[in-house]
Each structure stands twice: as structure tokens, then as C-alpha cells.
């Protein structure tokens, strides 16, 4: 799968707002299937079905890119099920092996070139079953296969990051991080270059992951909502600076959300429909970074927080005599 679109490197100044996987009000639908259904088909039927889904999802990705550009959204997180069941032990496949494989690869490359032309940054966030620090060898092997396959797809569409959580903490944080380091080293070259770690809301705070990120040369995607749920002594500004430094000059990636039931709720972890402007860190103003908005109302929430954050800056400009 060569001739991939060049990764997006020329970032506009300031914040780039990102949408995660789906739209609420736009006609973008990524098709799925199940192993149970495919098992009812013969080999030719399975290939045809998977090829139809792959073609449909390539068109959906191109449409998602166009709609993001129209809305002024600068990043799009691609569903981890873009090629459903691709790494399944029985139903798995490679894109180029499907009926019309060359045309399918070309369609995904075209979507990637469109994203680059529109200034839309693409990423993946593989599913929770990816656990590189698992104590079970089979889980680690499956995780490596998934990330290597995702990295190959990143190269086709020009996505420049795939974000994963650290995993479980069996045996304590130190032992878990040691297993994670070994898991990272099992990845193929492309996956190793594209993988990024994210702090979570229960086990691994930024301070836990930063030493590994620095030692292994893996960037940290800073999730401020998770950090507020799982604090570690670092301020938001300190964590933002430290995470940004792990990107080695590349545009850092961050995540933003608000608690569904408020910060005083017994469990503030579930995400709200929208982001409360009060939850946007003041320390992020004026920075060059991508901010994925993790909110149930999807593009509605992205546009709402983007406009809310922009409003004070615009008012300040007017007060200073600007337009």
C-alpha cells in the first residue's frame, strides 16, 4: 500500500477542533457487519459483502472530510471499525485481497488526499480490546495485530496518529508500565511510529505515563477530563506543557469533555452531550494543538465549544480596537 497521502504537517495557528467518528445531523454512515452473519455466506459471498462495505465506508470517509471542511472542523477521528473484522481470526482480510482490491485502496487513498487538501487531520483510536500490557499473551498478540493493521490503514489515508490507553494495572503501576514498554516494542515499525498513549480516568494519570513516553519516544495525548477525574499533582498547565513536549515538534493532540452529571456527581467520568465552556482550560488559549471534542452531540458540540472559546478572544480584539 504505497503512494499514501502525505501526513498533514502545516498546521494553522491556534486550536484545531476535532470531531470523533460520527455526525448527528449529516448523512455520514459507516457500515458494519458481524462474524456471525459472514459465517452464513460462502467464501465468494463474504468477499463481495466485505468489498461492498469497504467501498461504502471509503465514500463515507470522503464525505466526512468534506463536511468537516464545510463546518470549519479541522480534525476527524476515524472509526476503528472502518474495515470491520479485518483482524478477526476467522473473518479477517486485507483490503487489497477483496474483490476490486486495487480500486478499494485507491478510494481510501483519494479520501486521504482530500483530507490533506482540505486541511483535515485524521487519526484512529483503536477499541478497548487493544491492551498491550495484558498479562495474557493472546491478548497482546491480538493487540499487536490490530495496531499493525491500523498503521497500514493510516498510511493509506494519511492519518498521523493512533491513540491507545495504557491498559490494566495488574501487579501495580510499575509492573504494568514495564509490560506496556515491552508491548510497544513488539509493534511493527510503522505502528511504533504512529502509536500515542492517552492518560485514562481510573489508573494511569499523565505523571504515570510521561516517563515512559519520554523514554520510548511515544507522544502523550493529554485528556484533560481524564486528568481531572484521575489527578496526579500536576496542574493542567504543567501536564499540557509536558505532553506537548513529547510530540517532538509535531502538533500535539488533546481531548476535551465535560462530566454528564456534573463534577459533584459520584461518578464524573461519563461524557456530557456538550462541553461546558468552563471546562475548557484557560491554559490552552493561544496554543497550537488539536482538540478532539468527546461529547455525545458530536458536531453540534464541537461547533458550540469552538464558538464559545472564540467569543472571548473576539471580544478582547474589539476592546483593543480590532475589527
C-alpha positions as a printed Julia matrix, in Angstrom:
323×3 Matrix{Float64}:
   0.0     0.0    0.0
   2.38    2.71  -1.19
   1.7     6.21  -2.56
  -0.1     7.28   0.61
  -1.1    10.92   1.01
   1.45   12.95   2.91
   0.62   13.41   6.61
  -0.71   16.84   7.45
   2.15   18.9    8.92
   1.42   22.56   8.14
  -0.93   23.48  10.97
  -2.91   26.7   11.11
  -2.16   28.89  14.12
  -4.17   28.26  17.25
  -6.55   25.44  18.05
  -7.68   22.79  15.59
 -11.04   21.35  16.69
 -11.67   17.64  16.18
 -14.81   15.53  15.71
 -14.92   11.92  16.89
 -16.18    9.27  14.45
 -19.81   10.28  13.86
 -22.17   13.09  12.89
 -25.53   13.89  14.4
 -27.12   15.94  11.62
 -25.19   14.97   8.49
 -25.73   11.9    6.29
 -22.49   10.08   7.11
 -22.93    6.4    7.9
 -20.14    3.86   8.29
 -21.41    0.34   7.63
 -20.62   -2.62   9.86
 -21.08   -6.38   9.84
 -20.61   -9.31  12.19
 -18.66  -12.53  12.03
 -21.88  -14.38  12.79
 -23.5   -13.0    9.65
 -20.46  -13.52   7.44
 -20.25  -17.13   8.59
 -23.6   -17.75   6.88
 -22.09  -16.82   3.48
 -19.8   -18.81   1.23
 -16.26  -17.54   0.54
 -17.27  -15.55  -2.56
 -20.24  -14.05  -0.74
 -18.07  -12.98   2.17
 -15.58  -11.25  -0.11
 -18.35   -9.46  -2.0
 -20.04   -8.33   1.19
 -16.82   -7.03   2.72
 -15.89   -5.29  -0.54
 -19.28   -3.55  -0.63
 -18.82   -2.34   2.95
 -15.26   -1.2    2.27
 -16.37    0.78  -0.78
 -19.26    2.35   1.12
 -17.02    3.31   4.03
 -14.42    4.89   1.74
 -17.18    7.1    0.33
 -18.4     7.86   3.87
 -14.9     8.91   4.9
 -14.6    11.27   1.94
 -17.98   12.76   2.78
 -16.99   13.16   6.44
 -13.88   15.05   5.35
 -15.89   17.37   3.1
 -18.43   18.06   5.82
 -15.74   18.79   8.4
 -14.2    21.27   5.97
 -17.56   22.93   5.38
 -18.17   23.24   9.13
 -14.69   24.53   9.93
 -13.77   21.4   11.9
 -10.08   20.68  11.46
  -9.69   17.06  12.55
 -11.65   13.84  12.27
 -11.2    10.66  14.31
 -11.93    7.73  12.0
 -13.99    4.89  13.41
 -11.84    1.93  14.41
 -14.35   -0.24  12.5
 -13.63    1.42   9.15
 -12.75   -2.06   7.85
 -14.9    -4.26  10.1
 -13.45   -7.61  11.17
 -10.22   -7.01   9.25
  -8.14   -8.64  12.0
 -10.7   -11.23  13.1
  -9.0   -14.65  13.45
 -11.54  -16.26  11.08
 -13.15  -13.46   9.07
 -10.03  -11.29   8.77
  -8.79   -9.94   5.45
  -6.54   -7.37   3.8
  -8.18   -4.59   1.82
  -6.31   -5.4   -1.38
  -7.46   -9.03  -1.2
 -11.14   -8.15  -1.56
 -12.98   -8.04  -4.88
 -11.79   -4.92  -6.68
  -8.99   -4.54  -4.13
  -6.89   -2.09  -6.14
  -9.88    0.2   -6.66
 -10.72    0.0   -2.97
  -7.21    1.0   -1.95
  -7.38    3.85  -4.45
 -10.66    5.05  -2.96
  -9.16    5.25   0.53
  -6.07    7.0   -0.78
  -8.33    9.51  -2.51
 -10.13   10.2    0.77
  -6.75   10.77   2.41
  -5.63   13.15  -0.31
  -8.9    15.02   0.08
  -8.28   15.37   3.82
  -4.8    16.74   3.21
  -6.13   19.19   0.62
  -8.87   20.39   2.98
  -6.52   20.67   5.96
  -8.3    17.95   7.93
  -6.1    15.98  10.32
  -7.03   12.29  10.62
  -6.48    9.82  13.44
  -7.63    6.47  14.83
  -8.44    5.41  18.39
  -8.47    1.57  18.33
 -11.04   -0.17  20.51
 -10.69   -1.01  24.19
  -9.77   -4.63  23.44
  -6.31   -3.34  22.42
  -4.31   -3.95  25.63
  -0.58   -4.01  25.0
   0.24   -4.54  28.67
  -2.06   -7.5   29.22
  -0.76  -10.42  31.26
  -2.35  -12.72  28.65
  -0.09  -13.44  25.7
  -3.04  -13.98  23.35
  -4.4   -10.52  24.14
  -1.04   -8.89  23.47
  -0.68  -10.75  20.17
  -4.16   -9.67  19.08
  -3.42   -6.08  20.13
  -0.22   -6.02  18.1
  -2.04   -7.39  15.05
  -4.74   -4.74  15.42
  -2.3    -1.87  15.73
  -0.11   -3.08  12.86
  -3.21   -3.34  10.65
  -4.4     0.1   11.73
  -0.97    1.53  10.98
  -1.17    0.16   7.43
  -4.53    1.87   7.02
  -3.08    5.08   8.49
  -0.5     5.03   5.73
  -3.2     4.69   3.08
  -5.39    7.56   4.32
  -2.63    9.77   5.72
  -3.67    9.57   9.38
  -0.8    10.61  11.62
  -1.69    9.08  14.99
  -3.43    6.13  16.56
  -4.2     6.59  20.24
  -4.36    3.8   22.81
  -4.82    3.6   26.56
  -2.1     2.09  28.72
  -4.27   -0.87  29.72
  -4.64   -2.58  33.07
  -2.62   -2.18  36.25
  -2.27   -5.8   37.39
   0.74   -6.12  39.67
   0.92   -2.38  40.24
   1.64    0.64  38.06
   5.37   -0.02  37.72
   4.89   -3.62  36.57
   2.09   -2.6   34.22
   4.23    0.11  32.62
   7.08   -2.36  32.18
   4.73   -4.72  30.33
   3.48   -1.78  28.25
   7.02   -0.87  27.22
   7.61   -4.45  26.1
   4.29   -4.45  24.24
   5.22   -1.26  22.39
   8.49   -2.86  21.3
   6.57   -5.71  19.65
   4.84   -3.36  17.22
   5.94   -3.12  13.62
   7.95   -0.11  12.53
   5.0     1.9   11.22
   2.76    1.16  14.17
   5.57    2.08  16.56
   5.98    5.42  14.79
   2.25    6.22  14.85
   1.13    4.99  18.26
   0.35    7.5   21.01
  -0.63    6.9   24.64
  -3.53    8.57  26.42
  -3.99    9.09  30.14
  -7.19    7.49  31.42
  -9.71    8.36  34.12
  -9.05    5.47  36.52
  -5.5     4.12  36.5
  -2.85    5.99  34.51
  -2.53    9.73  35.04
  -0.19   11.91  32.96
   2.53   11.71  35.62
   2.42    7.91  35.37
   2.83    7.83  31.59
   5.18   10.72  30.93
   8.4     8.92  31.96
   7.6     6.03  29.61
   6.6     8.41  26.82
   9.9    10.24  27.12
  12.0     7.09  27.34
  10.22    5.31  24.5
   9.71    8.32  22.24
   5.93    7.88  22.27
   3.74   11.0   22.37
   1.16   11.54  25.09
  -2.37   12.53  24.11
  -3.44   14.66  27.06
  -7.07   14.12  28.06
  -7.92   16.92  30.47
 -11.25   15.38  31.51
  -9.5    12.15  32.45
  -6.85   14.12  34.32
  -9.5    15.9   36.36
 -11.04   12.52  37.21
  -7.63   10.97  37.99
  -5.4    13.81  39.25
  -1.71   13.32  39.93
  -0.32   16.53  41.4
   0.39   18.15  38.02
  -1.6    21.24  37.14
  -3.43   21.37  33.82
  -0.81   23.78  32.51
   2.07   21.59  33.62
   0.52   18.46  32.14
  -0.26   20.28  28.89
   3.32   21.5   28.56
   4.8    18.12  29.41
   2.52   16.25  27.0
   3.16   18.73  24.2
   6.91   18.23  24.59
   6.54   14.51  23.85
   5.3    15.32  20.33
   8.74   16.41  19.2
   7.59   19.49  17.32
   4.51   17.83  15.81
   1.14   19.36  16.56
   0.05   17.89  19.92
  -3.26   16.08  20.27
  -5.56   16.63  23.27
  -9.03   15.51  24.34
 -11.75   17.62  25.94
 -15.05   16.65  27.58
 -17.42   17.59  30.4
 -19.0    15.3   33.01
 -22.54   14.25  32.13
 -23.82   14.62  35.7
 -21.53   17.43  36.86
 -18.29   17.44  38.8
 -20.07   16.89  42.11
 -21.65   13.63  40.92
 -20.49   10.34  42.48
 -19.12    9.4   39.05
 -17.97   12.33  36.88
 -16.44   10.05  34.22
 -19.31    9.72  31.67
 -19.23   12.37  28.98
 -21.91   15.02  28.58
 -23.71   15.92  25.4
 -21.86   19.24  25.18
 -18.71   20.7   26.68
 -19.26   23.32  29.36
 -17.12   26.34  28.36
 -15.94   26.48  31.98
 -14.21   23.12  31.39
 -12.08   24.49  28.57
  -8.63   25.08  30.12
  -7.53   28.69  30.09
  -4.01   27.29  29.66
  -4.94   26.08  26.17
  -5.7    29.5   24.75
  -3.28   30.61  22.06
  -1.69   27.19  21.69
  -1.11   25.22  18.52
  -2.85   21.9   19.16
  -5.62   19.59  18.02
  -8.53   19.29  20.47
 -10.78   16.26  19.97
 -14.17   17.03  21.5
 -15.54   13.89  23.14
 -19.22   14.73  23.52
 -22.43   12.88  22.74
 -23.81   15.6   20.48
 -20.89   15.21  18.08
 -20.53   18.1   15.57
 -23.11   20.17  17.45
 -20.87   20.03  20.5
 -17.69   20.76  18.51
 -19.19   23.88  16.96
 -20.67   25.06  20.26
 -17.42   24.89  22.23
 -15.4    26.27  19.32
 -17.65   29.32  19.14
 -17.76   29.72  22.92
 -13.96   29.7   23.14
 -13.61   32.07  20.2
 -16.1    34.61  21.61
 -13.91   35.99  24.42
 -10.94   36.3   22.06
 -13.07   38.2   19.56
 -14.4    40.46  22.32
 -10.86   41.15  23.52
  -9.83   42.06  20.0
 -12.7    44.53  19.68
 -11.85   46.06  23.05
  -8.29   46.59  21.86
  -9.52   48.4   18.77
  -9.52   45.47  16.37
 -12.26   44.75  13.8
